């Protein structure tokens, strides 16, 4: 009986993926990042982003950057703990990050949904996703997320300082924008778990000045591309108000939300997704690996004086000193990228305009556990 149910569900998923792909391609919310001769960002994308809650910037990362990121992600997976409680990697050497205070490597049972329908992550994943049967030869757990990625990967650090993407952050959140957090998401072929439908923001829905940008956004750089089989799904237009996700699931009759669309990206595309948009991902039953490099930004006014939600770091009130300290990673990233790509015009981050941050090997020890200062709202 279970095999028959799995076959039926996969058949329904195939139809859902095909229909979702057509919906995604009809939105028109994609295109290259454009700048005028004076270096000013073309803001034409903003209307589409504000309408749908996400947008795909095409061909942002060149082949050199993709190769560098691929090498670092491979090293991350090789050097990661060999299992959730291990302190050595698969070769028996001390695993990456063992001396750090933060928990930086997240594991998941194959094709499972560990948070849906639970109180984890402030209860923001209220409905459990379908969990397909894992292959008989599947391992007990697979690596799914690496947090605090800038301290482990120079390529990720340099990506964080990408001048064109930082210009987008300034255009949306203001010149004094503040950081959120960074992560590498790895959806393993035939094994990657799901992430139940949710809205990222949890603390700012009742602000008197609430609007569609209050909880910030995430950039999602795609190393190998993504599609309806292995990618993130987003409910267009759902970023304007708090959603009743259980009601949406009940209305759809399953976890296949009727109006949702997959993130369709090629290698080197960078999507921007509003943190208030309803989004999630299904278990990856396909043969395609997805690696997404996440890094997000806030309005400074949204985090200044706000109480952290306790999901990404300890729940404390964020004062200007905390925000400035966390923002140092932007300064180091801009410097690291400038040294690596001297021909490129660097971004000028206004909150650090009077500071001199220079990336060097001597700085590496200073950024350990930097993500314990993440600004999570």
Secondary structure, 3 states (H helix, E strand, C coil): CHHHHHHHHHHHHHHHHHHHHHHHHHHCCEEECCECCCCCECCCHHHHHHHHCEEEEECCCCHHHHHHHHHHHHHHHHHCCCCCCCCECCCCCECCCCCCCCCCEEEECCCCCCCCCCCCHHHCCCCCCCCCCCCCCCCCCEEEEEECHHHCCHHHHHHHCCHHHHHHHHHHHCCCCEEEEEEEEEECCCCCCCEEEECCCCCCCCCCCCCCCCCCEEEEEECCCECCCCCCEECCCCCCCCCCHHHHHHHHCCCCCCCCEECCECCCCEEEEECCCCEEECCCCCCCCEEEEEEEEECHHHHCCCECCCCCCCCCECCHHHHHHHHHHHHHHHHHHHHHCCCCCCCCCHHHCCCCCCCCHHHHHHHCCHHHHCCCC
